[in-house]
Amino acid sequence: MARGGIAISRLLWVFVIFIIGFGAVLTRLVDLQVIGSEEMVEESERIRTGFEKLDARRGNIYDRNHNLLATTHTVRNVGVDPVALKPEDKAEWPKLAKLLGLTYSDVYQKMKADVRTVNGVAKPVRWKVLADNVEEKVYREILQLKIDGVYGNRHFKRVYPQNTLAAHILGYVNKEETAIAGVEKAMDFYLKGQSGWLETEWDGKRQEMVQFRKRQVEAADGFHVALTLDMMVQHVLELEMQTIIEESDPVGATIIVSDPSTGNLLGLANWPTYDPGEYFNTYKYPVKNQRNLAISDIYEPGSTFKIVPVGAALSEEVVDPMMEFDCSLDRVPYNGRVVRLPNDHGEGYGILSVEDVIAHSSNRGAAQVAMLLGDQKLYDYARAFGFAQKTGFLLGPEGQGMLSQPKNWDGLTISRLPMGHAIAVTPLQAHYAMSVIANDGVLMSPQILSRVEDSEGNVIASYEPKALRRVVSSYAARTLSRMLVKTVGPGGTATQAQIPGMEVAGKTGTAQKVLKTGGYSATDVDVSFIGYFPASDPRLVITVVIYDPQKGSRFGGQLAAPAFRRVGEQLIHLMGISPKAPIRGFLAMDEQE
């Protein structure tokens, strides 16, 4: 028995336990401060100091009137460091869950401490993501909760405030910050800016200790890009697209509007479409919806192509407007052989002047006009109008189209090409070909860019209209314009394109779809109408192409022409276009020339 009644054996056990505990603590201290000191210092330095990327803010995209089409918002990726959490803050977790739009159960699971194994060593997890793309306003409310260990990393989110409007023009930026398609991709060099970086230190709450910031290179924000696109014009096109879908249930459709004198695109709409801000929602917007039909897809243009042989023949002066052709013939001699002519609609026609060939869209008349040109000249003029070659439009990928060289033509090509068969074009090519006639015979380059400017509004780069070449003479263009006015007038094939009080010129197109097995479908067609106004001083060219309508009419004059009229009537009021003096008659023109 020891002194005070305490057994010596108990004292010995207490002493042994004390020695063992002290030894364990000492061993751990030696391990931390001596054996593993370098590793611990490195880990501490890694957590406390480091480099941080400073993202550049991507530039905005505007329409020609400075309406915002694409911009960048600052958002936060909010997460938690479970190691830094304090028990007294747990009462605020339900409020955090509500602000993040999460259930309390989801937040609770994230708050649990976890470990991860690195090189065989278990280490605590110091970061778990709670929510991405949290708006700054919400993040400020989260900070007011003062939950230690919960913080957010700033980054930028691309936003398209007009939703689906002009989706195929704009393109989008994906989650990896890679620009995909459209203006976003084509102008990425200007828009993306230049990221910066800083070397600094953080405290235990992941707050920067600014006094220890060592080096910093500021980010240079991207420039802003202004387009020739008019947001209100685009809105009109996309509303009309809904009408087309309801009336005809097509496989696809395209509407294009431009200024013929500059080549500036004012609107371009496709269906199907998508929302650039929801490109990832492939259930709602399949990836195929991202295809820009206006520039990537090809179709046989049908009778809209007749402006090529007639315009070329007028320019070469091998025909005049009153020259007549017998359109009752089904065969004619050509280059020492007999060529079978295509059929005309209905019961066919008898003797027609060149003017009436266009007004009534006679396939046989167009073929005979083309034969006066010959194979090579017809081919050369088709190329001059821009067919079978890329337009150079900024927003690729662009289809080239199809047109065989004369040496590869069969015996019927000379009679089928003039009616828009044996050739495949993009809607954009067809649109700018018609613009040649509206622009006094000159082909303009398609233009979507207006300027690039910095945040102060200083112009960094500007883009001027570019004339590519003269395709036909001024006389040929003006004469063909008068013919195209008759197409829209009484007795023409496109009376439903006429706008009251406005002189409209244009051409219908109805083409049977080519079958994969060869030949043409008896039921499936692509229909179109391309026109411009005022015919005497064109301000707008409008193209409507409807692919394979499933219901309603199967003719361009009855389906595409009314769509043209509806769009034109709205744009006349929107843009304040007034009618010009009617185009003079043939005799008046001839007398003055």
Secondary structure, DSSP 8 states (H G I E B T S, - for coil): --GGG--HHHHHHHHHHHHHHHHHHHHHHHIIIIISHHHHHHHHHHHHEEEEEE------EE-TT--EEEEEEEEEEEEE-GGG--GGGGGGHHHHHHHHT--HHHHHHHHS--EEEETTEEEE---EEEEEEEEHHHHHHHHHT--TTEEEEEEEEEE-TTTTTTHHHH-EE-TTS-EESHHHHHTHHHHS-B-EEEEEEB-TTS-B-GGG--EEE--B---EEEES--HHHHHHHHHHHHHHHHHH--SEEEEEEE-TTT-BEEEEEEES---GGGTT-TTTS-GGGGS-HHHH--B--GGGGGHHHHHHHHHTTS--TT-EEETT-SEEEETTEEEE----STT--SEEEHHHHHHTT-HHHHHHHHHHH-HHHHHHHHHHTTTTS----SS------B---GGG--TTHHHHGGGT-S-BB-HHHHHHHHHHHHTTTEEE--B-EEEEE-TT--EEEE----EEEE-S-HHHHHHHHHHHHHHHSTTSS-GGG-BTTB--EEEEEEEEEE-TTSSEEEEEEEEEEEEEESTTS--EEEEEEEES-SSS--SHHHHHHHHHHHHHHHHHHHHT---------HHHHHHH-
